[in-house]
Amino acid sequence: MTSSSCIVIVGAGVLGLCTAFELNRRGRSVVVIDPGEANASAVAAGMIAPAMEAAIDDASAERAALFRASRDLWPDFAQAAGITLARRPAEWRGGDAGGIAARMRALGFEARMNGDRVVTDEDYQVDPGLALAAMKAVLGDAVVTGRVEAVARVGDSWRVQTDRAELLTDAVVLATGAERAVSGLPRAVRQRVEAIQPIRGQIGSTTQALAAHVVRGPGAYVAPMGTGVVVGATMEPGRRDTAPDAAAGERLVQAAWWVLGRTPEPLEIEWRAGVRGATADGLPLAGAAVGGPGLFMALAPRRNGWLLGPVVGQVVADAIEGRAASPHARALDPGRF
């Protein structure tokens, strides 16, 4: 198969699919190359949590504004994509609750104390598996299974060689997470991809309904998912292995029981691990790639891929279409380093 009119998006995690969905609803033709294996976006709790994330990381006012702006895009985005958006309280228990509440309020987020706990209504959640499936359903045949083996500049276009087909396109979006650089990328682009740090994250799921809303605390969180909950999550820089670690799982479970304030009891938990990418400042690379005309980036969101998906999609789509940059494009500019 050869195409010269479609925008090729390499990767089918949350940032790749959000970008594809945004372009699709602007009337642009896209092809998403999906490796067809579980990615870090699926191994997640689906938190869209600007208030908690900003407070936990002691974020700047500018970063908090970016988090809030992307969260505010979610209701319309979810409705258009057929994604169920859970809007329920999120809670922080123990470990400097007063400081967490103060930082939320200082950044303009609503927060209230409930005894020694902090509660906010600013954070949302999606089911990652269902949300990825919903976006793929809307995109339909535009999502194709394959693995990109190489890219090459051909005149003013790019040739994308997969293990199943060859495509010719004017625009390629690299949405490859923490994967190694694709062969054939210009040196400047390859260097930026290779500078992305892999971070392994382990999360567990159980059918036991331990919490009706997201509960966070030092060392763990418990979040509703399906008929049960997920317990997470580790952040292990430099690791690319995805085999579950029993010791790490036990530490998460013990921390989760402490956060919940409950006596430990036997749990049947299915553990999974994924590898996400992170930049030096913790924000994704989104926009035109430096040193590669016709190349764009939508990758490396650290732990905020689900939160930042819609704003990344808009920033990348604007860059491809040559529109005026959004107010948050500079913060995500791949050339900022």
N, C-alpha and C positions, 0 to 999 in steps of 0.2 A: 504494500500500500504506500502511495506517495501522495502528499498533500502540500499545497502551497498557500492555503487560505486559513488554516487552523492555527491557533496559538497552542503550542505544545507545553504541557505542564508535567514536569518530571517528579512524580511522587504523589501519593494519595492519602497523606495525613491531613490533619485539620487545616493547616495553612494552604496546602495545595488545593484541597477541595473547596475551601472558602474562596480562594482566588478564582478557581474555575467557575464556581457558582456565581460570583459577582460579575465576571465577564459574560457568562451565559445570560444573565438577566439584563445585561446591557446590549444584548443582541449579537455578541461576538461568538464565533465558532471556536470551540476548544477541543483538544484531545488530551486526556489525562492518562499518563502511563503509570499504571498501578502494579507494583511488584507482586501483589497478590499475597502478601504475608502480613502477619500482625505487626503493626507499627506502634510507636510510642503513644500516638494519639488514642489508640484503642486501650492501651494499658494505662488508664488514667481515671480520675474521679469525675472528670467533666466539670470542674469548678469554674464558674465565671464570677470571680470573687475580688472585685477591686478594693473593697474596704479591708478585708482581712489581709490580702496580699500586700497592700500598701502599708498597713500597720505593722505586720510581721517583719517586713524588710526595711521599715523606717524610711519609706520612699520620699523623694522630693515632691514638692507641689506639682511640678511639671509631669513627673511620672504618674502621680495619682490622677492628674487630669487626663492623661492618655488612657489609663485603665478605665476611668469612668466613661470616657467618650466611646470606647469600644463596647463596654457593657451596655451603653444606651443604644447601640446599634442592634443589639441582640433581639429585642422583641419583634421588630420588623423582619429581620433576617430569619429568625426561627419560623415565623408565620409563613414567609415565602418558601422556605425550604421544607416545611412540614416537620419541623423539629419541635418536640415537646420541651418547653422551657419551665423548669421548676422554680417558682418564686416563693421561698419560704425562709424563715429566720436562719441565721448562722450564728453559732455560739463559740466563744472562747472561754475555756475553763482553766483556772490555775495559771501559775507562771506569769506574773506581772500583768494581771488583768487590767489594773488601773492604768498602766502605761499603754496598753493596747487601745483602751477606750480613748485616752487622751490623744494619741496619735491619730486615730480615726477622726475625731472631732476637729483636730487642727487642720486636717486635710479636707475638711468639708463633708465628711461622711457622717451619717446618723449612727449613733451608738448609745446604748443604754445599759446601765448596770442592773443585774438581777442577782442580788446578793453579792457573791464574789465572782460572778460570771459577767461577761460582756456579750450582748446580743445586738445584732444589726439586721436590718431588712434590705440592705443594699446589695447583697450577693445572690446570684442565681446558680443553677446547676442544670446540666444536661446529662443524659445517658450517652457516653461516648460511642458505644457500638451502634445504638439506634440512630444517633445523629450522623455518623459517617454513612450509614446505610441510606438515610433519608436523602443526603446530598447526592450520593451515587444514583439513587433512583431518579431524581430530577434530571441529572445529567445523562442518564440512560446509556446509549451506545457510545457516548463520548468518552467513557471510562473503558480503557482497554488494558488487558493484562499483558505485562511484558517487563523486561528489564533493559534499561538503556545501557548499551555497551560503549558508545562513543558519540561525540558530536564533532562537527567540522564546519568551518565557515566556507560557504560556496557562493561567491559573489556577494550579494547583499542579503543572502539567506543563510539559514543553518540547516545542515543535514543531521537528522537525529537517527542514529542506527540502534534499533532494539534487537533483541534476540528473535523477534518475529516479523519485523517490518522495517521499512525505511521511510522517514517522513522528511519533507522539505518545508520549512516554515520561516516566516520573518521574525518570529518571537518565540523564545524558549524561557520558561519559568522554572528555575531550580527550586524545588520544594522537597529536597532530599534529606531533611532532618540532620542527623549526625553521620550520614553515610559519607564514605570517601568521595573525593572529587571524581567526577565523570571524566573519562579520557577525552582529550581534545579541547578542553577548556583553555582559554587564554591564561597566561601565567598569573596575571593580577587577580583574575577570578578564582583560579585554583588556590592561590595563596589564602584568600579570604575563606574559602571552604575548608581548607586544611587547618586554619586557625580555630575552627569551631571545636569546642571542648565537648566530648561525649560525657553524659551523666546518666548513670544507670539508676533506674527507679523501680523498686519492688512494691507491689500492691497485692492485697488479698481480698477475695470475695467470699461471703458466706450468706446462706439463705436465712440466717437468724436476724430478725428485725431489731437491732440493738439501739437504733436511734431514728427518730422521726424527721430530723433535720441535721444539717452538717454540724458536727461538734469537733472543735479543734482544741489542741493544747500542746504542751511541750512534748515533742517526740512522736506525735501521732495525730491522725484525724480519723473520724468515723463518719461516713457519708451514706445516706440512703441510695440504694441502687436496686432496681427491680423489686423483688419481694423481700430483699435482705439489705445488706450494707457492704461497702468496701472499707477496708482498713489500710491505711497507708501513712506515708510512703517514704521509702528511703531516697536519699540524694547522694549518689556515690560517684564523684567526679573521676574521670579517667577510665571508667570501666565500660566495656562493650559487650560483656557476656550477658546472656539472658536466662541462664538456668537459675531457678529459684534457690535462694539461700535459706536453709532451715533456721540458722541462728538469727539471721536478720528478721525473719518472720516472727520468731519468738519474742524478740525485742519489741517489735511493733505491737504485737498482741498485748504484751504486758503494759506498754505505754498507753494503749487504747483503753484497757480496763481502768487504768488510773485516771485518764481523762474523763471517762464515763462515771467515775466514782462508784464502780461496782466491784464486787468480789469476783475474781477470775473463775470461769467455768469452762468446761470443755467446749471447743469450737471446731467445726469442720470447715477449714478454709482452703480454698484453691488459690495458690500463689502464682503470680506472673511477674515478669520483669520486662521492661522496655528501655531503650536507650534514646534519650532526647539530646538535642544539641543546645549549646549555650555559647553566647559571645562574652567578651570581656566585661560588658556592662549589663548583661542579663536581658537585653532586649533583642528581638529578632532582627534579621537583615531583611528588609522589604523595600523593593524599588529596583531601579536600574542598576545593574552590576557595573562596577568601575572596571574599565579596560575590556569590555566585551559588548560592542554594539549589538542590539537585538537580544541581549541576555538580561534576565531579571531574576531577582531572588525573593523567596518567601520561605525562610527557614530559620532554625535555631531560636525558638522562643523560650528556652529554659523550661520553667514549669507553668508558663502562662499561655500555652498554645490555644486552649479553648477560650480563654478570656479575650485574647487579641486577634482571633481569627477574622472577624468581620472588618476590623480596621486595617489589618494587613491586606485583605482582599481588595479593599478600596484603594489603598496606597499603590499596590502593584497595578491594578487596573488603570488608575489614573496615569501612572508612568507609561504604560503600554500605549494608551490613547493620546498621550501628550497633553493631558489636561493640566490645569494649574494644580500644584501640589496641595494636599490637604494640610491643615495646621500641624498635624503630627508626623508628616512625612520626614521631616528633618531628623527627628529622634530615631527613626528606623532606617535611615539612609545607609546602604551598604558601604558607602565611602566615608563614613564618619570616623573610622579608625585610621 
